[in-house]
Amino acid sequence: MAARTKSAKDRPSYRCTECGWTTAKWLGRCPECQAWGTVEEFGGAAAVRTTAAGRVSTAALPIGQVDSRQATARPTGVGELDRVLGGGLVPGAVVLLAGEPGVGKSTLLLDVAAKAASDEHRTLYVTGEESASQVRMRADRIHAISDHLYLAAETDLSAVLAHLDAVKPSLLILDSVQTVASPEIEGAPGGMAQVREVAGALIRASKERGMSTLLVGHVTKDGAIAGPRLLEHLVDVVLSFEGDRHARLRLVRGIKNRYGATDEVGCFELHDEGITGLADPSGLFLTRRDEPVPGTCLTVTLEGKRPLVAEVQALTVDSQIPSPRRTTSGLETSRVSMMLAVLEQRGRISSLGKRDIYSATVGGVKLSEPAADLAIALALASAASDTPLPKNLVAIGEVGLAGEVRRVTGVQRRLAEAYRLGFTHALVPTDPGKVPAGMKVTEVADMGDALRALPRRTRAQAPREDDARR
């Protein structure tokens, strides 16, 4: 007698406990989230179902009849954050703020919570990482106390939704989305399935109530936002909070913004009394001196649309080992190595290859755009000859391997910022456009023209090691 064929209802199916992906057969690794050992049997295979047409919640309207005033941004009270958001928080918008541990995410959002709270707009701050008393202590330290700021310590999604019904806030801040879990979903808090469920529930609540929501997100060791990639697609705005924990500067960058531009950057200074916005942060990146020092050169970098004057420093010393050291801080090692090769081959400075070279920026700023190449090259040449560059000089331009100085974007904005801060001389690529009146601008076509900014003995080949011994 032939064996009875199992129906679809009798056949087992398998599901990933991390992301919820289902399959008809067992696999050792989930193809969706790439997790090992998370695919488990959970019952019969689900029957194929179709969705019938249902009742609509709101009637479709011609786009010209939709009231756009409901999406008007409301300022948070923190100017630098409003700059990145595009004017403030839009009702119903969900913002994801991600950053490394200790960078200052909780401090910034607690300050936002207190300043955004008012008689008409309550703020609910939900913490899943700290107790309520710990948050209160930080609020006292940074002066973030308001009668309309409500605080709750919860890690259960249903409890968070209950607080929304009780407080009826205009702004919800959840710190963080990885610490809250839903009892209806299997898996530990922070798992892909839990993060997806928590984020989806809060997004639905925000849209239905017209409530703005700020979610704090963790990052992986590679700097990417932890959790499913779907999380970044679901939210309206994704912000990245960056900064070296040993420096005071913090930057908020817009990665995704449905309500504004993504090329804005907010600058903050972290100190003992909290965090404050910096409308003019260039002072953090400069060293004020009465006389110029060898090995320093100033440049103007663009962080989004904002020009910032930064200082590049270089130091060269005799090497005591066969392989000279190359140490950088705030600069890309590959670009510094390229500038050393260009100076040696095109600028005829041959002593750099046998010396230890240290290069860095001031104030913790990171320079990665090619527009800083010319400043890096001049700082290295100045350090090699022990000759300072002229005072009040800035250098802007990308340097190619052939020694040519190429044009970069935003030269006029960079020059205007340098002139505003009192710099009167600039080295720029050819055809810079309109320059500020009263500023001397020298166009350089290659490294030979740029090195003429140094005293005359620097333009010649630097002394070789054999000549120095004589």
CORBELSUL-V189561 format. One record per backbone hydrogen bond with DSSP energy under -1.0 kcal/mol. CO is the residue of the C=O (numbers start at 0). NH is the residue of the N-H. Records with the same first field share a line. If there is no record, write none. Layout:
# CORBELSUL-V189561
CO=NH, NH
This chain:
# CORBELSUL-V189561
6=10
10=44
12=41
13=22
14=39
15=19
17=192
20=15
22=13
27=36
29=33
34=29
37=16
39=14
42=12
61=64
67=70
68=71
73=88
77=81
78=82
79=83
80=84
81=85, 86
88=73
89=92
92=212
93=235, 236
94=214
95=238
96=216
97=240
99=102
103=107
104=108
105=109
106=110
107=111
108=112
109=113
110=114
111=115
120=117
121=169, 170
122=149
123=172
124=151
125=174
130=134
131=135
132=136
133=137
134=138
135=139
136=140
137=141
138=143
145=148
147=122
149=124
151=126
154=180
155=159
156=160
157=161
158=162
159=163
160=164
161=165
162=166
163=167
169=211
170=123
171=213
172=125
173=215
174=127
175=178
180=156
181=184
187=190
190=194
191=195
192=196
193=197
194=198
195=199
196=200
197=201
198=202
199=203
200=204
201=205
202=206
203=207
204=208
205=209, 210
211=171
212=94
213=173
214=96
215=176
216=98
217=225
219=222
223=219
227=230
228=232
229=233
230=234
235=257
236=95
237=254, 255
238=97
239=252
241=250
243=246
247=269
249=267
250=241
251=265
252=239
255=237
263=253
265=251
266=277
267=249
268=275
270=273
273=270
275=268
280=283
281=284
284=310
294=313
296=311
297=394
298=309
300=307
302=305
305=302
307=300
309=298
310=361
311=296
312=359
314=357
316=355
324=356
326=358
328=360
329=366
331=335
332=336
333=337
334=338
335=339
336=340
337=341
338=342
339=343
340=344
341=345, 346
342=348
351=354
355=316
356=326
357=314
358=328
359=312
368=371
369=372
370=396
371=375
372=376
373=377
374=378
375=379
376=380
377=381
378=382
379=383
380=384
381=386
391=424
393=426
396=373
397=405
399=402
402=446
403=399
405=397
409=413
410=414
411=415
412=416
413=417
414=418
415=419
416=420
417=422
418=421
423=439
424=393
425=441
426=395
427=443
435=438
439=425
441=427
444=404
445=449
446=450
449=452
450=453
454=457
463=467
464=468
465=469
